[in-house]
Amino acid sequence: MASLNGKPDVIFEEDDLPYEEEIIRNPYSVKCWMRYIEFKQNGTMSILNMIYERALKELPGSYKLWYNYLRERRKQVKGKCIMEPAYEEINNCICLCPMPRIWLDYCQFLVSQCKITRSRRTFDRALRALPVTQHPRIWPLYLRFARNLPLPETAIRVYRRYLKLSPENAEEYIDYLRSCGKLDEAAVRLAAVVNDESFVSKEGKSNYQLWHELCDLISQNPDKVNSLNVGAIIRGGLTRFTDQLGKLWCSLADYYIRSGHFEKARDVYEEAILTVVTVRDFTQVFDSYAQFEESMIAAKMETTSELGKDEEEDIDLELRLARFEQLIARRPLLLNSVLLRQNPHNVHEWHKRVKLYEGKPRQIINTYTEAVQTVDPMKATGKPSSLWVSFAKFYEENEQLDDARTIFEKATKVNYKQVDDLAGVWCEYGEMELRHENYEQALRILRKATAIPSKKAEYFDVSEPVQNRVYKSLKVWSMLADLEESMGTFQSTKAVYDRIIDLRIATPQIIINYAMFLEEHNYFEESFKAYERGIALFRWPNVYDIWNTYLTKFIDRYGGKKLERARDLFEQALDGCPAKFAKTIYLLYAKLEEEFGLARHAMAVYERATQAVDNTERHHMFNIYIKRAAEIYGVTYTRAIYQKAIEVLPDEHSRDMCLRFADMESKLGEIDRGRAIYSYCSQICDPRMTATFWQTWKEFEIRHGNEDTIREMLRIKRSVQATYNTQVNFMSSQMMKATTNATISDLAPGQLGLDDMKLLEQQAQQLAAEAEQDKPKLKEKILFVRSDTSRSELAELAKQANPDEIDIDDEDEDGDDEDQDPEGELQHHQVALFRGEQCYRTFT
């Protein structure tokens, strides 16, 4: 400092002597100087500054002394005018050591005085004095100072120096350039950033976002950006960012529009809509293109309205309107082109393209030609054969059959992926000839299609071309068979069907058609042989239709003349027949025996049918069996059938059979038999679920019983209800015990001893045995219970017809429930069952 070089007068006070002596002893101790300074803190500024200057002269590298000294000097001038000499004295302080904090305070002090040049030079001195590792502490203040300057050139030069040290902060420089209107250099810097693959944005922007900013900058400011080739930059982005082509094309066109090159902009739009490959990009470009044309028309109309109408102006306006209308009309076709560029093997899009050219034959022919040349059958989406067929039909509709035949001939030589495609072409070829009544030509075409190739191949052998495999296509053979039936001879048609069967490509319907064809020509035995050949080809369930038709036709043809042969056929059909399909065949078999055979054979067939059919159809089969037996042998013959049905059918159907059986017995006057049937059926009828059964039995007893039989019915009802209640209660108690034991074992595992576990197991086994004994025997023999009252007594009671004698209502039933002992009722029910069994033995 200049003041340090002067020799001011030094005046000491008595209190200063200890500090002066300490300083003399330790002149290089910062603590001694700081204690001295703290002591003189309340003194005059000149003395305090003098002590600081003496200390700095002895210790020029002390950061603490420098920092406190400068802070003290700034306090002294705070609030004063910057023109005061004190400011200049502080400004003349020279830092003699690399202390970034001192430099920062010094630069901030100069900036606050609005000394631009001196501040800039001081910043430069600080950067030269400090090591490069400490420059990041200086640059933020330096840049903030430069940005606030009214002259942007200074800030630009500062930023250029700064980017040499920190190139990763280029975005900050670019933002400043854009803010001050230096767009040309901003575009150059942004282009450099985009081309630098190692650049990482501090703002988190991707390379595409930076590129998009560059495109917006150069396209929206064509008059200010002159250092870059805008077209080359954007087209480079088109190859680099293929997923954002729409935006880039629009940016390029926008650049030419703002530059006033409207025709170039239109060329760019046309190029864009013919090259984009996604619907999104196409939509962006097309909408921008349409908006551009609309704005051009609006501008032209506005100019015309201002300057007045002129013939040339009107022509120009009409031309622009026509161009805009054509653009709108081309949109579906352009969109179709985009989809075809995505997948040129999309057959459906080619068909749509043809429809768009409706009414333009030349374009349609060109489109079909391009389609069949472009679509690869192995990569096609859809059926490529449909393109050939539609192409040929187009010529056919325009009465050019020779051209249509040429197309079909070429189509048959294409190597399709599936045999069905080639088969479809041959069939369409034949149908075209049929439509024009060229029957012989159609037959020749299909015979050619089904001809055996020189090299045979399996139908599913993909390694062979489809031309070597189409001879096994059922589609072509079926059409040939139909044509032969309609226009060929008997022998040729028969040969076609035989060939289909020999190739083992026949279906059950083909077999049936063949047999029907032979039958129409009165070759009955040949038709039956065709059925036999079909049966040998197929297994169940595919052979069901063949057997059904064969048996029906055989019975219609011979009836009972060849009964043994018919029986053999039915036995062959039933051998291995699934239960699902057995019902129809058994019914046909039984009908044959009824009409042409023996009744006992028919009953035997029905008996077998009740065992062979599916469980869901067994009830219906028993109904048919009972009905036919009653018609042939009488009602009494059906008793054994009813008993067997009740034994084998599920409970739901068994109840129905019991009711019908009991109704039949009551109609025959066998009241005791009917009552025994009701008694048996009651064992499978829970009163809570089957109230209809108990009501029917109740009505039966009212008509045919007496008070004792009715009481007997009520006792059985209560006992059955008690049985079902016992089952429910037993199951509930078992579940509760199991839950309790599981809970105890979970809460206290290992606490139950081995003896306790054995005891629990024995109790469980005992309970299970008791439950088995208490279960009702649902499938026992039918037990008959004879009433104590004779039939004469029942007749007398019926003649009296006194309704008060037998009073049955809910109160009596409730009273009986309360008065009777359940154990006594069970014993009484067992006695009744025993008596019924004795009666049953007597009847049988």
Number of C-alpha atoms within 10 A of each C-alpha: 15 10 14 13 9 8 7 9 6 7 7 10 6 6 10 13 11 11 16 16 11 14 18 11 11 13 16 14 14 18 11 19 24 17 12 21 20 12 14 16 12 9 11 9 14 9 16 21 17 15 18 23 21 16 25 21 13 14 17 15 15 14 16 10 20 21 14 13 19 18 13 15 17 16 10 13 15 10 8 10 11 14 9 10 11 16 20 11 13 17 14 12 13 10 16 10 15 17 18 18 13 18 22 18 15 21 24 17 17 21 19 11 15 12 11 15 11 15 21 19 12 19 23 13 12 23 20 12 17 16 11 10 7 14 17 13 14 19 16 12 15 23 17 11 18 21 18 10 13 9 11 17 13 13 22 19 11 17 24 14 12 20 14 10 13 12 14 15 17 23 18 13 21 20 15 19 20 15 11 12 13 18 23 21 19 24 24 18 17 23 18 13 22 20 11 11 9 9 16 14 15 11 9 8 11 13 18 14 12 17 22 18 16 24 27 18 21 28 25 19 17 19 13 15 20 15 10 14 10 20 16 11 16 22 15 12 19 17 10 12 14 12 14 17 26 24 18 25 27 24 24 25 28 26 26 21 19 15 16 12 13 18 12 16 23 17 11 20 23 14 12 22 23 15 15 25 22 17 15 14 23 22 16 16 26 23 13 19 23 16 13 20 20 15 12 17 19 13 12 17 16 12 13 15 10 9 8 10 12 10 8 9 15 14 11 14 18 13 13 17 16 12 13 20 13 11 15 12 11 12 15 13 15 17 21 17 21 21 17 18 16 14 16 19 22 22 24 16 19 23 16 13 23 22 13 16 15 10 10 11 14 9 15 19 16 11 18 21 14 12 24 20 9 13 19 19 20 12 14 18 16 14 17 26 24 18 21 24 19 17 23 26 22 19 18 17 10 10 11 13 18 12 16 24 18 11 19 22 16 11 24 21 12 19 17 22 18 19 21 18 22 26 27 18 21 27 21 18 25 25 16 19 18 16 10 11 11 13 18 14 14 23 21 13 18 21 16 13 24 21 13 15 14 7 9 13 20 13 17 12 11 13 8 15 17 25 20 19 24 27 25 24 20 20 15 23 25 17 17 26 24 14 19 20 17 12 14 17 11 15 10 14 22 18 14 22 25 17 14 21 18 11 13 13 15 20 17 19 12 18 25 20 17 24 27 20 19 20 16 11 10 11 14 18 13 14 25 19 14 24 24 16 15 25 21 10 17 15 12 12 11 13 19 21 16 21 23 15 14 22 20 15 18 18 18 10 12 12 15 16 11 13 16 11 13 19 15 11 17 18 15 12 19 18 10 11 20 15 15 14 18 19 22 14 21 25 18 17 25 24 16 21 21 17 12 15 16 13 18 14 15 23 20 14 19 25 16 12 24 24 14 20 22 17 15 10 14 21 22 15 23 22 16 15 24 23 14 20 21 15 10 14 13 12 16 13 14 19 15 11 19 20 17 14 22 23 16 15 17 13 16 11 15 22 21 15 22 24 18 15 22 25 20 19 20 17 11 13 12 13 24 22 25 26 28 22 24 27 24 24 25 23 21 19 22 18 17 8 8 14 11 11 20 18 12 14 20 18 13 19 19 16 11 19 22 20 16 13 20 19 15 19 21 17 22 21 20 21 20 21 18 15 18 21 13 15 17 12 12 16 13 12 12 15 12 12 13 12 12 12 13 13 12 14 13 10 10 10 10 10 10 11 8 9 9 11 11 11 10 12 12 12 12 14 11 12 14 14 11 12 14 12 10 13 13 14 12 14 15 11 14 20 25 28 27 19 19 10 13 9 13 9 12 16 13 10 15 15 9 10 11 10 8 7 11 12 9 15 8 8 9 11 15 10 10 15 14 10 9 12 10 15 10 11 16 18 12 16 20 13 13 20 19 15 15 24 18 15 18 19 10 9 9 5
